[in-house]
Amino acid sequence: MALADLTDPNAVRRAIAEFDERGRDAFLDEYGFHPARDYFVVVDGKRYDSKAIAGVAHLYERGALLTAGEFSGGDSTVATRLEKLGFEVTRPASLPDWSIDELMLALDLYLRTRGVVSYSPTVKVVTDLSSELRSLRIFSDNVRANPRFRNPSGVALKLHNFSSIDPEHAGRGMGHGGAGDRRVWEDWAHRAEELAQAVALIRARGETDEAPEDTGEEEEYEAPEGRILFREHRRYERDRKLVAKKKAAVHKKTGRLACEVCDFESSEAYGVEGVIDVHHVVPLHKIGESVTTMADLALVCPTCHRVMHKHRPIISPAQLRAQRFGA
């Protein structure tokens, strides 16, 4: 017996009719199926547990029940088979990849607890982090409402992934973790104190910030400090009053608006004035600790600004200038 033997749509309809007649609980108990979590047959707006329907439909068509242990449910099995027979089947909403912010929180917990805590879905530090990640306004409310979103099992696996990357504590996560896991490990594992500072600010901002429309800018600049701190950083750089004040101060002092890295000045090169960015030089994980002053801002051309943001972590104009022209 196999799921591929189910070829008659009428057998499926008979199983659905019996489901309606018995009721869900009685139907599942009678045939030994657990309630479905993600995959349902939808008929006239009603949802039916897809695996149970397929198993009982097999009974109607072939005279033998296809029990729960004899076939797997899911996207490539039951869902595909029932769709081929003309039925609509719901699929679970896909979850977004872990953001840098979330990975930073997970890594911070890992670095504080490695070798001390067993990362199982029932351990308090795991369930606490799961609750915290679900509350952070990084993704939309609809995404965070998904019960599978950053649940304790997923959080526990992520911590095991870091363990598998950690050369001192080989764990049982995915071998060497995912690309995002490795990237965050390389950026932050050797800077545990700075990571803790950044995580504290992410927590402070993430509970109050509204999740914005994802413009892709964070990914464009790679944002090793995560979306929340990157947005805060860009807020300073785009503050019109701060920008105007910085440009006025520099122009009054030097008579130019030149890049502090490469000395590009748009009016000299193209006869167009003011093509210059204002860069907030305070490290992202220290943003919010003090009031921004003019010394915290630097004038840089758009190209140099982009290059600074491409570094992990973001480097200062002085560091980029030294990199380009020597100390």
C-alpha positions, 0 to 999 in steps of 0.5 A: 500500500502506498499514497500513490495508490490514491487516484480517485477524487470521489474517495477523498470526497467520501472521506470528507463526508465521513469527517463531517458526519463524525466530527473532527475528534471522533474521525481522528480517534477512529482512524488513529491520526493526530491533528494536523498543524499546517496542511489542511484540505479546504472544501467550501471554506472548511478545513480538513486534516489532510493526512487523515483524509488521505489515509481514509480515502485510501480505505474507500478506494483500495479497501485498506486504511493507510495508517499514519505510520505508513506514510508521511504528511507534508508538502511533497507527499499528501499535499501534492497528491491531493492537489493532483486530485483537484483539491486545495491544500493549505501550506504553512507560511514560510518563516523569514530568515533570522535577522542579524539582530536576532542572531546577535541576541542568540549569540550573546546568550550562547557566549554567556551560557556555553558549557553551562546550559543544555539547550533544549526547548524547555530550558528557561533561558531558551524559552525566555529568548523565544518570547523576547524574539517574538516581541521584537518589532523587527518583522511585521505583526503577521509574521510574529503571530505565526506560532512557529516563529522563533519558537523554543525549538527553533531557538534551541537549534540556533544555539546548537548551531553556534555550538557547532561553529564554536571551535571550543564547544563542538555541538550538535546543530547544523554542521558549521551553522548557516551563512548568517550564523557564521557571519555573526560569529565572525563579527562578534564572537571575539567582541563579547563585551561590545556584543553585550552593549549592542544587544542591550541597545537592540532590546531597548529600541526593538521593543518600541520601534515599529517594524518598518517596510523592508527597503533592503538598505540594511542588506545592501550595506550588510549592517553587521550590527543589525537592522535596529541599530542600523536604522538608529544610525541612519536616523542620525545621519538623516536628521536635517537639522544636524546635517545642515548644522554640520555642513554650515560649521565645516563650510564656515571653517574651511570654505569647502564641503570636502570628503574627509576621506578622499578630499572630493568636493562636488563644486570643484569637480562638477560645479554642483555644490553640496553633494556630500553625506554626513556620517555618524562616527559613533559605533552603532553599539554605543548610539544612544549613550550620549547627545550627538555633537558636531564632533560625532559627525563627519563629511564624506562623499557618497562613495566613501560613505558606502565603502565605510558601511561595507566594512564589518564593523563599520570603520571611521573616515580616518581608518578608511583614509589610512587604508587608502593613502597610508597612515 
